[in-house]
Amino acid sequence: MVMQSDQGYAYQVVTEQDPGALSRVLEFFAMNSHIPQSLAAHRIDEEALQVDVTVPDLDYASARVIAAKMKQMVVVRNVRLFQAARKSRANAAGGVMELTEVLI
């Protein structure tokens, strides 16, 4: 995941294969005026979809609130939250990020 800033948060959300799941996940960021840096979605199997979202400049409190709200959605099976930080300044141009899982 590539981010412009030196820190932020990344989400890994597993949902049921529901036509509205992707837009519902993104709605949490839109409602809070956050624009994701990256977004990827793919089917895991016949019944599940994985959505990976990276948001720069998101503070810890907001990141946790968004994750908790996502967990309350009926179609969501699992939410994992990661703190994303640049591994080193030398790698800033290369976009090397270190992800550390945060318990929510």
C-alpha positions in Angstrom: 0.0 0.0 0.0 1.4 3.4 -1.0 0.7 6.5 0.9 1.7 10.2 0.4 2.2 11.0 4.1 4.5 9.3 6.6 1.7 7.7 8.5 -2.0 6.7 8.4 -4.1 3.6 8.7 -4.9 0.6 6.5 -8.0 -1.6 6.8 -8.6 -5.2 5.7 -12.3 -5.8 5.6 -13.8 -9.2 4.7 -17.5 -9.1 3.7 -20.1 -11.3 2.3 -20.4 -11.1 -1.5 -23.1 -8.4 -1.5 -23.5 -6.0 -4.4 -23.5 -3.0 -1.9 -20.6 -4.1 0.3 -17.9 -2.1 -1.3 -19.9 1.1 -1.4 -21.0 0.6 2.2 -17.3 0.2 3.3 -16.3 3.4 1.4 -19.2 5.3 2.8 -17.6 5.4 6.3 -14.7 7.3 4.9 -16.8 9.7 2.8 -19.1 10.5 5.8 -15.9 11.5 7.8 -14.4 13.6 4.8 -11.5 11.1 4.3 -10.3 10.2 0.8 -8.5 6.8 0.7 -5.0 6.7 -0.9 -5.6 3.2 -2.2 -8.4 0.7 -2.6 -8.3 -2.9 -3.7 -11.1 -5.5 -3.6 -11.1 -9.1 -4.7 -13.2 -12.2 -4.2 -11.7 -14.6 -1.7 -14.1 -17.5 -2.5 -17.6 -18.1 -3.6 -19.1 -16.3 -0.6 -16.6 -13.6 0.5 -15.0 -10.3 -0.7 -11.8 -8.7 0.7 -11.5 -5.0 0.7 -8.2 -3.3 1.5 -8.3 0.5 2.1 -5.4 2.8 3.0 -6.1 6.2 4.4 -3.3 8.8 5.0 -3.4 11.4 7.8 -6.0 9.5 9.8 -5.7 9.8 13.5 -5.9 6.7 15.8 -9.3 7.7 17.4 -11.0 8.2 14.1 -9.4 5.0 12.7 -10.8 2.9 15.6 -14.3 4.5 15.4 -14.5 3.7 11.7 -13.3 0.1 12.2 -15.9 -0.4 15.0 -18.7 1.0 12.8 -17.7 -1.3 10.0 -17.8 -4.3 12.4 -21.5 -3.5 13.1 -22.5 -4.0 9.4 -24.4 -7.2 8.8 -22.4 -8.1 5.7 -19.0 -7.6 7.4 -17.3 -10.8 8.6 -14.0 -9.4 9.9 -12.2 -6.0 10.1 -8.4 -5.7 10.7 -6.8 -2.3 11.3 -3.2 -1.6 10.7 -1.1 1.5 11.5 1.0 2.3 8.4 4.3 4.2 8.7 7.2 4.8 6.4 10.0 2.2 7.2 12.7 4.8 6.6 13.0 8.3 5.0 15.4 6.9 2.4 12.5 4.7 1.1 10.0 7.6 1.0 10.0 7.8 -2.8 9.6 4.0 -3.1 6.5 4.0 -1.0 7.8 1.3 1.4 5.4 1.1 4.3 5.5 -0.9 7.4 2.1 -2.2 8.6 1.5 -3.0 12.3 -1.8 -4.5 13.3 -3.8 -2.5 15.9 -6.3 -4.3 18.2 -9.7 -2.9 17.9 
